Amino acid sequence: MSKPEVKKVVLAYSGGLDTSVIVPWLRENYGCEVICFTANIGQGEELEGLEAKALASGASRLIVRDLREEFARDYLFRLLRAGAVYERKYLLGTSIARPLIAKHQVEIAHEVGADAVAHGATGKGNDQVRFELTYMALDPRLKVIAPWREWDIRSREDAIAYARKHNIPVKASLRSIFSRDGNLWHLSHEGGPLEDPWQEPEEEMFQLTVSPQRAPDQAEAIEIGFECGTPVSLNGERLSPATLIERLNRLGGKHGIGRADLVENRLVGMKSRGVYETPGGTILLAAHRELESLTLDKETLHFKDLVALKYAELVYNGQWFSPLREALDAFVDNTQGPVTGEVRLKLYKGNVLVVGRRSPFSLYREDFATFGQEDVYNQTDAQGFIRLFGLPLKVRALNGLPVSGLDMPRPDYSRFKRD
């Protein structure tokens, strides 16, 4: 298959192993100008020395955008308000970042007159889908280059050898060869010894959180304030979205909070094992859920849990810029008005303990809940309710059918006439 003609490409560049070798590879194989784009979404020290590294690799320039506040406000907090968690554990830190990066990558391609975009996602992973669905949604005219689907490099060992051949310094080594992705929300670890799901992660692998066993012996109490489902303050101090998450990351990390080890189902069909550190997000999710339990009615809360599952699936599958996600956001936004108030928590050795919650829109009334108050709840009313609520069970029993549905009597087909 012949390669398309490309004059200028914008590469989503992290400075890690994969994107570092992509720069010279693009120049060698496409003969095009390479502009690197790095999104600052909270990965911190990884940005140091990045421009010099990109230029030394053969890029014509590096463009860096500070997207931390946009990331927190328009992506992470939407994820939080929806309550989205993928397969019971994963708080979607990598998944939610890709559409934001790809969106700005497309914008930069327009600004610099590029005719192509490129990413460093492998042909086995989910990120290729997340990047490319965003490209398709925002500008399907751009050519897309995915080197991992084209080149002869088939392992991280091959990539390290290629980097050394082109004098590109990389942190990864053959001895410790984790694939990591970090941002304001989390740090993920994959590959290397983690590919054996029976193998316990080494403690030295973790970077955001201390071991719960080594966390402080005293619990730390904090208070998080919410307005319409959005966290706005920590211990009474109003903070910007990104700053609030950063503060909670430090607090949660100190107490060993936010570790998740799971074997997940990738979009492309295979299972993979990932270990995630999401200290601040874990704290915020617990607080938000608790405030919703106080302010949302039963039917809305239960249905919102169903929406959260679909929302998480859309984010994981790269369908952020889709009509369904926008429609689900409309539902979520409609539910979040009363989710206003404060939640008190204690952080202790890997645990987030909710110890108090209050809201001006609370649906909880002590005088309604008390067993001794008869003017709002007449206990004798329960008798008729139970009779109606249990009527299907009563009819089933009167018909002599087993409660579990097992060992059902065989129907008598002789009673039915043949046509």
C-alpha positions as CSV (number, residue, x, y, z in Angstrom):
1,M,0.0,0.0,0.0
2,S,1.5,3.3,-1.1
3,K,2.0,6.1,1.4
4,P,0.0,9.3,1.0
5,E,1.9,12.4,0.1
6,V,2.3,14.5,3.2
7,K,3.9,18.0,3.4
8,K,3.5,18.9,7.0
9,V,2.3,16.8,9.9
10,V,1.4,17.7,13.5
11,L,2.5,14.9,15.9
12,A,1.0,14.4,19.3
13,Y,4.3,14.4,21.2
14,S,4.9,13.3,24.8
15,G,8.7,12.9,24.6
16,G,8.4,9.3,25.7
17,L,9.9,6.4,23.9
18,D,7.3,5.9,21.2
19,T,6.8,9.5,20.1
20,S,10.6,10.2,20.3
21,V,11.3,7.6,17.6
22,I,8.4,8.7,15.5
23,V,9.9,12.1,14.7
24,P,12.9,10.7,12.7
25,W,10.8,7.9,11.4
26,L,8.3,10.4,9.9
27,R,11.1,12.3,8.2
28,E,12.7,9.2,6.8
29,N,9.5,7.6,5.5
30,Y,7.4,10.6,4.5
31,G,10.0,13.3,3.9
32,C,7.7,15.8,5.6
33,E,8.1,18.6,8.0
34,V,7.2,17.5,11.6
35,I,5.7,19.8,14.1
36,C,5.4,18.4,17.6
37,F,2.5,19.3,19.8
38,T,2.6,18.7,23.5
39,A,-0.5,19.2,25.7
40,N,0.3,20.2,29.3
41,I,-2.4,18.3,31.1
42,G,-0.6,18.0,34.4
43,Q,2.2,15.5,33.6
44,G,4.6,17.8,35.4
45,E,8.4,17.3,35.1
46,E,8.0,15.3,31.9
47,L,7.8,18.7,30.1
48,E,11.3,19.7,31.2
49,G,13.8,19.7,28.3
50,L,11.1,18.6,25.8
51,E,11.8,21.3,23.2
52,A,15.5,20.5,22.9
53,K,14.6,16.8,22.7
54,A,12.0,17.4,19.9
55,L,14.3,19.6,17.9
56,A,17.3,17.2,18.3
57,S,15.0,14.4,17.0
58,G,14.4,16.4,13.8
59,A,11.2,18.3,14.5
60,S,11.0,21.9,13.1
61,R,9.3,23.2,16.2
62,L,7.5,22.2,19.4
63,I,4.2,23.8,20.4
64,V,3.2,23.4,24.0
65,R,-0.3,24.4,25.3
66,D,-1.2,24.6,29.0
67,L,-4.6,22.8,29.0
68,R,-4.7,21.9,32.7
69,E,-7.7,24.1,33.6
70,E,-9.6,23.2,30.4
71,F,-8.9,19.5,31.1
72,A,-10.2,19.7,34.7
73,R,-13.2,22.0,34.0
74,D,-14.6,20.6,30.7
75,Y,-13.5,17.0,30.8
76,L,-12.6,15.7,34.3
77,F,-15.4,17.4,36.1
78,R,-17.9,16.3,33.5
79,L,-16.7,12.8,34.0
80,L,-17.1,13.2,37.7
81,R,-20.6,14.6,37.5
82,A,-21.6,11.7,35.4
83,G,-20.1,9.2,37.9
84,A,-18.4,7.3,35.1
85,V,-16.2,4.4,36.1
86,Y,-15.1,1.7,33.5
87,E,-15.4,-1.9,34.6
88,R,-15.9,-1.1,38.3
89,K,-12.4,0.3,38.9
90,Y,-10.9,2.5,36.1
91,L,-11.5,6.2,36.5
92,L,-10.7,6.8,32.8
93,G,-7.6,9.0,33.3
94,T,-6.0,8.1,29.9
95,S,-9.3,7.8,28.0
96,I,-10.6,11.2,28.9
97,A,-7.4,13.0,28.0
98,R,-7.1,11.8,24.4
99,P,-10.1,13.7,22.9
100,L,-8.8,16.9,24.4
101,I,-5.3,16.4,23.0
102,A,-6.6,15.4,19.6
103,K,-8.9,18.5,19.5
104,H,-6.0,20.9,20.0
105,Q,-3.9,18.9,17.6
106,V,-6.5,19.5,14.9
107,E,-6.7,23.2,15.8
108,I,-2.9,23.5,15.5
109,A,-2.9,21.6,12.1
110,H,-5.3,24.3,10.9
111,E,-3.2,27.1,12.3
112,V,0.1,25.9,10.7
113,G,-1.4,24.7,7.5
114,A,-0.6,21.0,8.1
115,D,-2.2,18.4,5.9
116,A,-1.8,15.5,8.3
117,V,-1.8,14.5,12.0
118,A,0.1,11.6,13.7
119,H,0.0,9.8,17.0
120,G,2.1,7.2,18.8
121,A,-0.7,4.8,19.8
122,T,-0.1,1.2,19.1
123,G,-2.2,-1.0,16.8
124,K,-3.2,-3.1,19.8
125,G,-4.4,-0.4,22.1
126,N,-7.4,1.8,22.6
127,D,-5.7,5.2,22.1
128,Q,-5.5,4.8,18.3
129,V,-9.3,4.8,18.3
130,R,-9.7,7.7,20.7
131,F,-7.3,9.9,18.7
132,E,-8.7,9.0,15.3
133,L,-12.4,9.2,16.2
134,T,-11.7,12.8,17.3
135,Y,-9.9,13.6,14.1
136,M,-12.8,12.2,12.1
137,A,-15.3,14.2,14.2
138,L,-13.5,17.5,13.9
139,D,-11.8,17.4,10.5
140,P,-12.0,14.2,8.4
141,R,-10.0,15.8,5.6
142,L,-6.7,15.5,7.6
143,K,-4.5,12.5,6.7
144,V,-3.8,10.3,9.7
145,I,-0.4,8.6,10.2
146,A,-0.2,5.8,12.8
147,P,3.4,4.6,12.7
148,W,2.8,1.6,14.9
149,R,0.5,0.2,12.2
150,E,3.2,0.7,9.5
151,W,6.8,0.3,10.8
152,D,8.8,-2.8,11.5
153,I,9.2,-1.9,15.2
154,R,7.3,-4.6,17.1
155,S,8.3,-4.2,20.7
156,R,9.6,-1.6,23.2
157,E,13.0,-3.3,22.9
158,D,13.0,-2.5,19.2
159,A,12.0,1.1,19.9
160,I,14.8,1.5,22.4
161,A,17.3,0.2,19.8
162,Y,15.9,2.5,17.2
163,A,16.2,5.5,19.6
164,R,19.8,4.6,20.5
165,K,20.7,4.3,16.8
166,H,19.4,7.9,16.2
167,N,21.0,9.2,19.4
168,I,17.6,10.0,21.1
169,P,17.8,9.7,24.9
170,V,14.9,7.8,26.5
171,K,14.1,6.9,30.1
172,A,12.9,3.4,29.4
173,S,15.3,0.6,29.7
174,L,15.3,-3.1,29.0
175,R,15.4,-3.8,32.8
176,S,12.5,-1.6,33.9
177,I,10.2,-1.3,30.9
178,F,6.8,0.0,32.1
179,S,4.6,1.9,29.8
180,R,3.3,4.9,31.7
181,D,0.8,7.7,31.0
182,G,0.4,10.5,33.5
183,N,-1.7,13.6,33.7
184,L,-3.6,15.7,36.3
185,W,-6.1,12.9,37.0
186,H,-3.9,9.8,37.2
187,L,-0.8,7.8,36.4
188,S,-1.1,4.5,34.6
189,H,1.4,1.6,34.5
190,E,1.3,-1.2,31.9
191,G,3.7,-3.7,30.4
192,G,6.8,-5.4,31.7
193,P,6.2,-7.6,34.7
194,L,2.5,-6.4,34.8
195,E,1.7,-8.5,31.8
196,D,1.5,-11.5,34.2
197,P,-1.7,-10.9,36.0
198,W,-0.5,-13.1,38.9
199,Q,2.5,-10.9,39.5
200,E,2.2,-8.4,42.3
201,P,3.4,-4.9,41.3
202,E,6.7,-3.9,42.9
203,E,6.3,-1.0,45.4
204,E,9.0,1.0,43.6
205,M,6.7,1.2,40.6
206,F,4.2,3.6,42.3
207,Q,4.9,7.3,42.0
208,L,1.9,9.2,43.2
209,T,0.9,7.1,46.2
210,V,2.6,5.7,49.2
211,S,1.8,2.2,50.3
212,P,-1.2,2.1,52.6
213,Q,1.0,0.2,55.1
214,R,3.4,3.1,55.2
215,A,0.8,5.9,55.2
216,P,0.3,8.0,58.3
217,D,-1.2,6.3,61.4
218,Q,-3.5,9.2,62.0
219,A,-6.5,9.9,59.8
220,E,-6.7,13.3,58.1
221,A,-10.1,15.1,57.9
222,I,-11.0,17.2,54.9
223,E,-14.1,19.0,53.6
224,I,-15.0,19.4,49.9
225,G,-17.6,21.9,48.8
226,F,-19.8,21.4,45.7
227,E,-21.9,23.7,43.6
228,C,-24.4,22.1,41.1
229,G,-22.3,18.9,41.2
230,T,-19.0,20.6,40.6
231,P,-16.3,20.6,43.3
232,V,-15.3,24.2,44.1
233,S,-13.5,24.3,47.5
234,L,-11.3,22.3,49.8
235,N,-11.5,23.0,53.5
236,G,-13.4,26.2,52.9
237,E,-10.9,27.6,50.3
238,R,-12.2,28.1,46.8
239,L,-9.8,26.8,44.2
240,S,-9.6,26.5,40.5
241,P,-10.5,23.1,39.1
242,A,-6.9,22.1,38.3
243,T,-5.6,23.4,41.6
244,L,-8.3,21.5,43.6
245,I,-7.3,18.3,41.9
246,E,-3.6,18.9,42.5
247,R,-4.2,19.5,46.2
248,L,-6.3,16.3,46.5
249,N,-3.7,14.3,44.6
250,R,-1.1,15.3,47.2
251,L,-3.4,14.6,50.1
252,G,-4.6,11.3,48.7
253,G,-1.1,10.2,47.7
254,K,0.2,10.8,51.2
255,H,-2.5,8.4,52.6
256,G,-2.1,5.7,49.9
257,I,-5.5,6.4,48.3
258,G,-6.4,5.7,44.7
259,R,-4.6,2.6,43.6
260,A,-6.4,0.2,41.2
261,D,-5.1,-3.0,39.7
262,L,-7.4,-4.5,37.1
263,V,-7.6,-6.7,34.0
264,E,-9.8,-4.7,31.6
265,N,-11.5,-5.4,28.3
266,R,-9.9,-3.3,25.6
267,L,-12.0,-1.9,22.8
268,V,-10.0,-3.9,20.2
269,G,-11.1,-7.2,21.8
270,M,-8.3,-8.4,24.0
271,K,-7.8,-8.1,27.7
272,S,-5.0,-6.1,29.3
273,R,-3.7,-5.5,32.8
274,G,-3.2,-2.0,34.1
275,V,-2.3,-0.5,37.4
276,Y,-3.6,3.0,38.0
277,E,-3.0,5.7,40.6
278,T,-5.9,8.2,40.9
279,P,-5.7,9.7,44.4
280,G,-7.6,13.0,43.9
281,G,-10.2,11.5,41.6
282,T,-10.9,8.7,44.0
283,I,-11.6,11.2,46.8
284,L,-13.8,13.4,44.6
285,L,-15.8,10.5,43.3
286,A,-16.6,9.3,46.9
287,A,-17.6,12.8,47.9
288,H,-19.7,13.5,44.9
289,R,-21.6,10.2,45.2
290,E,-22.3,10.9,48.9
291,L,-23.7,14.3,48.1
292,E,-25.9,12.8,45.4
293,S,-27.2,10.2,47.8
294,L,-28.5,13.1,50.0
295,T,-30.0,15.3,47.2
296,L,-31.2,13.1,44.4
297,D,-34.5,11.2,44.5
298,K,-34.5,7.4,44.3
299,E,-35.6,7.1,40.6
300,T,-33.2,9.7,39.3
301,L,-30.3,8.3,41.3
302,H,-30.9,4.8,40.2
303,F,-31.3,5.8,36.5
304,K,-28.2,8.0,36.7
305,D,-26.2,4.9,37.8
306,L,-27.3,3.2,34.5
307,V,-26.3,6.4,32.5
308,A,-22.9,6.3,34.3
309,L,-22.1,2.9,32.8
310,K,-22.9,4.0,29.3
311,Y,-21.0,7.3,29.8
312,A,-17.9,5.4,30.9
313,E,-18.1,3.1,27.9
314,L,-18.4,6.0,25.5
315,V,-15.3,7.7,27.1
316,Y,-13.3,4.5,27.1
317,N,-14.2,3.8,23.4
318,G,-13.1,7.3,22.3
319,Q,-16.6,8.6,21.5
320,W,-16.4,11.8,23.4
321,F,-17.4,13.9,20.4
322,S,-20.5,12.0,19.8
323,P,-24.2,13.0,19.9
324,L,-24.9,10.4,22.5
325,R,-22.3,11.7,24.9
326,E,-23.7,15.2,24.5
327,A,-27.2,13.9,25.1
328,L,-26.1,12.1,28.2
329,D,-24.4,15.3,29.4
330,A,-27.7,17.1,29.1
331,F,-29.4,14.5,31.4
332,V,-26.5,14.7,33.9
333,D,-26.5,18.5,33.9
334,N,-30.3,18.4,34.6
335,T,-29.7,16.3,37.7
336,Q,-26.9,18.3,39.2
337,G,-28.6,21.5,40.3
338,P,-29.4,20.2,43.8
339,V,-26.0,18.5,44.2
340,T,-24.7,21.5,46.2
341,G,-23.3,21.4,49.7
342,E,-20.3,20.0,51.6
343,V,-19.0,16.6,52.3
344,R,-16.6,15.7,55.2
345,L,-14.2,12.8,54.8
346,K,-11.3,11.2,56.6
347,L,-8.3,9.9,54.6
348,Y,-6.7,6.8,56.3
349,K,-4.4,4.2,54.9
350,G,-5.9,3.8,51.4
351,N,-9.5,4.5,52.5
352,V,-11.8,7.4,51.9
353,L,-14.2,7.5,54.9
354,V,-17.3,9.7,54.5
355,V,-18.2,11.1,58.0
356,G,-20.6,13.9,57.1
357,R,-22.6,15.5,54.4
358,R,-25.0,18.5,54.2
359,S,-26.9,20.4,51.5
360,P,-29.5,23.2,51.4
361,F,-31.3,20.9,49.0
362,S,-31.2,17.7,51.1
363,L,-34.1,15.3,50.7
364,Y,-33.3,13.8,54.1
365,R,-35.5,14.8,56.9
366,E,-34.9,13.5,60.4
367,D,-38.5,14.0,61.4
368,F,-39.6,11.9,58.4
369,A,-37.1,9.1,59.1
370,T,-37.7,8.7,62.8
371,F,-39.7,5.7,63.8
372,G,-41.6,7.7,66.4
373,Q,-43.2,10.4,64.2
374,E,-46.7,9.4,63.0
375,D,-48.0,12.6,61.4
376,V,-45.8,12.2,58.3
377,Y,-45.7,8.5,58.2
378,N,-48.5,6.2,59.4
379,Q,-46.9,2.8,60.0
380,T,-50.3,1.0,59.5
381,D,-50.2,2.2,55.9
382,A,-47.4,-0.3,55.3
383,Q,-49.8,-3.3,55.5
384,G,-51.7,-2.5,52.3
385,F,-48.5,-1.5,50.5
386,I,-46.8,-4.8,51.4
387,R,-49.9,-6.8,50.2
388,L,-49.9,-5.1,46.8
389,F,-46.1,-5.1,46.5
390,G,-46.0,-8.8,47.2
391,L,-49.0,-9.8,45.1
392,P,-46.9,-11.4,42.3
393,L,-45.1,-13.6,44.8
394,K,-48.4,-14.6,46.4
395,V,-49.9,-15.6,43.0
396,R,-46.8,-17.6,42.2
397,A,-47.0,-19.5,45.4
398,L,-50.8,-20.2,45.1
399,N,-50.0,-21.7,41.7
400,G,-47.6,-24.1,43.3
401,L,-44.5,-22.7,41.4
402,P,-41.1,-22.8,43.1
403,V,-39.7,-19.5,44.3
404,S,-36.4,-19.8,42.5
405,G,-37.8,-20.7,39.1
406,L,-35.7,-23.8,39.1
407,D,-37.1,-27.3,38.8
408,M,-40.2,-26.0,37.0
409,P,-42.9,-28.6,36.3
410,R,-42.8,-29.8,32.7
411,P,-45.8,-28.4,30.8
412,D,-48.5,-30.9,29.5
413,Y,-48.3,-30.4,25.8
414,S,-51.1,-32.9,25.3
415,R,-53.5,-30.2,26.2
416,F,-52.6,-28.2,23.1
417,K,-54.1,-29.1,19.7
418,R,-51.9,-29.4,16.7
419,D,-52.7,-27.2,13.7
